[in-house]
Structures are given as C-alpha cells and as structure tokens.
Amino acid sequence: MVRAHWNGAVIAESDDTVVIDGNHYFPAGSVNEEYLVASDRTTVCPWKGRASYYSVEVEGKLNRDAAWYYASPSSATSSIAGRVAFWRGVKIEDEGTAGRRRSLFGRFQRETSVVAPAGITEHPDDANDVRDVPVADVDDHSFFAALDGHVTIADFWAPWCRPCKQLHPMFDAQAAEYATDVTRFVRVNVDESPGVASAFNIMSIPTIIVFDAHGREIDREIGVPGRRRLEQLVRNAGVLAQATTGRGAA
C-alpha cells in the first residue's frame, strides 16, 4: 500500500500506483477530494504533456500546487492519465508496492517460452563476452531523459529471463552497427524499473519498443524476434531518424 499524507491527513491511499521519474501516480478514485483545491497553474513536460495542478488544504493550511495530474498525457505515458502525484512536502509512504510489481514480472519466468527462434544461440551466464557496444542501461529515473530528442530502441528484459539473454548478443550487434548521435539503443531491467515497465504496459519479456524523437511509441515486438525482424525494427528506426533530423542510421 502507498499513502500520501500531509499535515496529519491521508490525502491518497492505493496499492495501484504507477511510478515514473520516482513519483507515485495515484488513481483518481484513491485521492480524498475534500483536501484538493483547484489551481490555475499548468506546466509542460516534453515527454508527458501538459500537467494541471491542485493545491492541498488540510485544516485551513494550504499547500499551494502540491498535486498534479496529466489529463491527456503522451502515448508514452498513457498509463498515468488522470492519476494524481504529489510533491512540496506531501510525504509518500511505500509499504512495498514496487516489490509486488516485481513479483508480477516474476511470473513471466514461468509463462514465457525459453525456445529461441532459429539462428539464435544461447550464451552461458558465465561467458566473458565483453563488447564495446553503445547500449545504455536506463531505469525509472533516467529513462525519459534518455528519450530526449532521439529515436530510441529499448530492450525490456530481466536477469532471470533466458530468452532476454539470448536476445542480448543480437541487440548489441545491431547497436554496434547502427547507433548514432540521433539513434539510441537502451536496455531496461523491469525488475529494477517497475515504473517504466508499468508506464508502457510491459506484460511479457523480452519486449522491444521503438520510440520516435518525441518519445512516442511507433513499433513494438514481444518475444525474441528473428534476425530479419530485428533488423527491420532497427532500419525503420534509422529511417525515422533521417526523416526527423536529416541524419541517422544508413
């Protein structure tokens, strides 16, 4: 259960929050509306969209613009539509929601097939295959910044997922060949980044998502793709990069 409280009152309480950039977004129905006061303030996030605000008032004490929400967020963060987050001294108590999300992803180990498509060989866990490839490891705190103005190809995985490890050498090889200053390759460990995984409704791994330069999802592949399909995803991203900036993968 996650709780938001301020000035001795529980403002919101839920076991179904979405975490992005380290902030818990509560379902609207879990927020006690008697403590919210409409505000005229709005701000714009490059990746989430336009945020609107509430002030929080408890027993006559006003915490101005201490809550915000996105009525119509970008497709990249559609899972926080209408949800409410807090700051400015509103304390968040997390009794383990993130842990329960990790348990949810843990089910994939039993549900996901470990059979790889033809042409993919499995590398043992103790193999010392160290490559200088431009794949950045990102998490809940750094993922959205990594999208900043770049076409991004993201590999969602987990350490216990054998198909994920089978995909890594192919993904790394594509990154080594096609990564540029405008086409980025990143990897997201869903166990360590439940917020990002929840934001994009990752329900099976590995999953590859291609994002345009505005952080919008343009393509998705669930499971280990064949080599041709992976190359197609990467080449399509390169074409998008060229169309967006005049540069990109060849």
C-alpha positions as CSV (number, residue, x, y, z in Angstrom):
1,M,0.0,0.0,0.0
2,V,1.2,3.5,-0.8
3,R,0.0,6.6,1.1
4,A,0.3,10.3,0.6
5,H,-0.1,12.4,3.7
6,W,0.4,15.9,4.8
7,N,-0.4,18.0,7.9
8,G,-1.7,14.9,9.7
9,A,-4.2,13.8,7.0
10,V,-4.0,10.9,4.5
11,I,-4.5,12.6,1.1
12,A,-4.4,9.4,-1.0
13,E,-4.1,5.7,-0.5
14,S,-3.7,2.9,-3.0
15,D,-1.9,-0.3,-3.9
16,D,-2.1,0.5,-7.6
17,T,0.2,3.4,-8.2
18,V,2.3,4.0,-11.3
19,V,5.9,5.2,-10.7
20,I,7.5,7.5,-13.2
21,D,10.6,9.6,-12.5
22,G,10.4,8.4,-8.9
23,N,6.9,9.9,-8.4
24,H,3.9,7.7,-7.4
25,Y,0.8,8.5,-9.5
26,F,-2.4,7.6,-7.6
27,P,-5.6,6.5,-9.2
28,A,-8.0,9.5,-9.1
29,G,-10.5,7.5,-7.1
30,S,-8.0,6.8,-4.3
31,V,-7.5,10.6,-3.7
32,N,-9.6,12.3,-1.0
33,E,-11.1,15.1,-3.0
34,E,-12.0,17.1,0.1
35,Y,-8.4,18.0,0.5
36,L,-7.9,19.2,-3.1
37,V,-8.4,22.8,-4.3
38,A,-8.4,23.6,-8.0
39,S,-5.4,25.6,-9.2
40,D,-4.8,27.7,-12.4
41,R,-1.2,26.5,-12.7
42,T,-0.2,24.4,-15.7
43,T,3.3,23.2,-16.8
44,V,4.5,21.3,-19.8
45,C,6.8,18.2,-19.7
46,P,8.4,17.4,-23.1
47,W,7.5,13.7,-22.8
48,K,4.4,13.5,-20.6
49,G,2.5,16.5,-21.9
50,R,0.6,19.4,-20.1
51,A,0.2,19.0,-16.3
52,S,-2.6,20.6,-14.3
53,Y,-2.4,21.3,-10.6
54,Y,-4.3,21.2,-7.3
55,S,-3.4,22.8,-4.0
56,V,-3.8,20.7,-0.9
57,E,-5.7,22.2,2.0
58,V,-5.9,20.5,5.4
59,E,-7.5,22.1,8.5
60,G,-7.1,25.6,7.0
61,K,-3.5,25.2,6.0
62,L,-2.8,25.5,2.2
63,N,0.0,23.8,0.4
64,R,-0.1,25.6,-3.0
65,D,0.2,23.5,-6.2
66,A,1.2,20.4,-4.2
67,A,-0.5,17.9,-6.5
68,W,-0.5,17.5,-10.3
69,Y,-2.1,15.3,-13.0
70,Y,-2.0,14.8,-16.7
71,A,-5.5,14.8,-18.2
72,S,-4.2,13.8,-21.7
73,P,-0.6,12.6,-21.4
74,S,1.6,11.5,-24.3
75,S,1.2,7.9,-25.6
76,A,4.5,7.1,-24.0
77,T,3.0,7.8,-20.5
78,S,-0.7,7.0,-21.2
79,S,-0.9,4.8,-18.0
80,I,-0.8,8.0,-15.8
81,A,-3.8,9.6,-17.5
82,G,-6.0,11.2,-14.8
83,R,-3.7,9.9,-12.0
84,V,-2.5,12.3,-9.3
85,A,1.0,12.8,-7.9
86,F,2.3,14.9,-5.1
87,W,5.3,17.0,-4.0
88,R,6.1,20.0,-1.8
89,G,6.3,18.2,1.5
90,V,3.5,15.7,0.9
91,K,5.1,12.6,2.3
92,I,4.8,9.3,0.4
93,E,4.9,6.1,2.4
94,D,5.5,3.0,0.3
95,E,4.9,-0.3,2.1
96,G,6.2,-2.4,-0.8
97,T,4.1,-1.7,-3.9
98,A,7.3,-1.8,-6.1
99,G,8.1,-5.2,-4.7
100,R,4.7,-6.5,-5.6
101,R,5.2,-5.2,-9.1
102,R,8.4,-7.0,-9.3
103,S,6.6,-10.2,-8.3
104,L,4.2,-9.6,-11.1
105,F,7.0,-9.5,-13.6
106,G,8.4,-12.6,-11.9
107,R,5.5,-14.6,-13.3
108,F,6.9,-14.2,-16.8
109,Q,9.7,-16.6,-15.9
110,R,7.2,-19.4,-15.8
111,E,4.9,-18.2,-18.5
112,T,7.5,-17.2,-21.2
113,S,8.8,-19.8,-23.5
114,V,12.6,-20.4,-23.4
115,V,12.7,-21.6,-27.0
116,A,14.6,-19.2,-29.2
117,P,14.0,-18.7,-32.9
118,A,16.2,-20.5,-35.4
119,G,19.7,-18.9,-35.7
120,I,19.9,-17.7,-32.1
121,T,22.5,-19.4,-29.8
122,E,22.4,-19.1,-26.1
123,H,25.4,-17.7,-24.3
124,P,26.2,-19.2,-20.8
125,D,25.7,-16.9,-17.9
126,D,29.4,-17.0,-17.0
127,A,30.7,-16.2,-20.5
128,N,33.1,-13.3,-20.6
129,D,31.8,-11.8,-23.9
130,V,32.5,-8.1,-23.1
131,R,31.7,-5.9,-26.0
132,D,32.2,-2.2,-26.5
133,V,28.6,-1.6,-27.7
134,P,26.6,1.7,-27.3
135,V,23.7,0.2,-25.3
136,A,22.8,2.3,-22.3
137,D,21.3,0.8,-19.1
138,V,18.5,3.1,-18.0
139,D,15.9,3.0,-15.2
140,D,12.9,4.7,-13.7
141,H,14.9,7.9,-13.1
142,S,16.8,8.1,-16.3
143,F,14.6,6.5,-19.0
144,F,12.6,9.6,-20.0
145,A,15.7,11.8,-20.1
146,A,17.3,9.2,-22.4
147,L,14.5,9.8,-24.9
148,D,15.4,13.4,-25.2
149,G,15.3,14.3,-28.9
150,H,16.4,10.9,-30.0
151,V,14.9,7.9,-31.9
152,T,15.3,5.2,-29.2
153,I,15.2,1.4,-29.4
154,A,14.5,0.0,-26.0
155,D,15.0,-3.6,-24.9
156,F,12.9,-4.5,-21.8
157,W,14.4,-7.5,-20.0
158,A,15.1,-9.2,-16.6
159,P,18.2,-11.1,-15.4
160,W,16.2,-14.4,-14.8
161,C,14.8,-14.4,-18.4
162,R,16.7,-16.8,-20.6
163,P,15.1,-15.5,-23.9
164,C,16.2,-12.0,-22.9
165,K,19.8,-13.1,-22.5
166,Q,19.5,-14.9,-25.9
167,L,18.4,-11.6,-27.4
168,H,21.3,-9.5,-26.0
169,P,24.1,-10.5,-28.4
170,M,21.8,-9.7,-31.5
171,F,20.6,-6.5,-30.0
172,D,24.2,-5.4,-29.1
173,A,25.4,-6.2,-32.6
174,Q,22.6,-4.0,-34.1
175,A,23.6,-1.2,-31.7
176,A,27.2,-1.5,-32.6
177,E,26.4,-1.1,-36.3
178,Y,23.5,1.4,-36.2
179,A,23.7,3.5,-33.1
180,T,24.4,7.2,-33.9
181,D,24.0,10.5,-32.1
182,V,20.3,10.5,-33.1
183,T,19.5,6.8,-32.9
184,R,20.0,5.3,-29.4
185,F,19.8,1.8,-28.0
186,V,18.9,1.4,-24.3
187,R,18.1,-1.6,-22.0
188,V,15.6,-1.5,-19.2
189,N,15.7,-4.1,-16.4
190,V,12.0,-4.4,-15.5
191,D,12.8,-5.8,-12.0
192,E,14.7,-2.7,-11.2
193,S,12.4,-0.3,-13.1
194,P,8.8,-1.2,-12.4
195,G,7.6,2.3,-13.1
196,V,8.8,2.4,-16.7
197,A,7.6,-1.1,-17.3
198,S,4.2,-0.2,-15.9
199,A,4.1,3.0,-17.9
200,F,4.4,1.0,-21.2
201,N,2.3,-1.9,-20.1
202,I,5.1,-4.4,-20.4
203,M,3.4,-7.8,-19.7
204,S,5.9,-10.1,-21.3
205,I,9.6,-10.1,-21.8
206,P,11.7,-9.6,-23.8
207,T,9.9,-6.7,-25.4
208,I,11.5,-4.2,-27.8
209,I,9.9,-0.8,-28.3
210,V,10.9,1.8,-30.8
211,F,10.2,5.5,-29.8
212,D,10.3,8.5,-32.1
213,A,12.2,11.7,-31.3
214,H,9.2,12.9,-29.3
215,G,9.0,9.9,-27.0
216,R,6.0,8.3,-28.8
217,E,5.9,4.6,-29.4
218,I,6.0,3.7,-33.1
219,D,6.7,0.0,-33.0
220,R,6.7,-3.0,-30.6
221,E,8.0,-6.6,-30.7
222,I,7.1,-9.0,-28.0
223,G,9.4,-12.0,-27.5
224,V,12.7,-12.8,-29.2
225,P,12.4,-11.6,-32.8
226,G,14.1,-13.4,-35.7
227,R,17.1,-11.6,-37.1
228,R,15.2,-10.2,-40.1
229,R,12.5,-8.8,-37.8
230,L,15.1,-7.2,-35.5
231,E,17.0,-5.7,-38.4
232,Q,13.7,-4.4,-39.8
233,L,12.9,-2.6,-36.5
234,V,16.4,-1.0,-36.4
235,R,16.3,0.0,-40.0
236,N,12.8,1.5,-39.6
237,A,14.2,3.5,-36.6
238,G,17.1,4.7,-38.8
239,V,14.7,5.9,-41.5
240,L,12.6,7.7,-38.9
241,A,15.8,9.4,-37.5
242,Q,16.7,10.5,-41.0
243,A,13.2,11.9,-41.7
244,T,13.2,13.7,-38.3
245,T,16.7,15.2,-38.3
246,G,18.2,14.6,-41.7
247,R,20.7,12.2,-40.1
248,G,20.6,8.7,-38.7
249,A,21.4,5.1,-39.5
250,A,22.4,4.2,-43.0
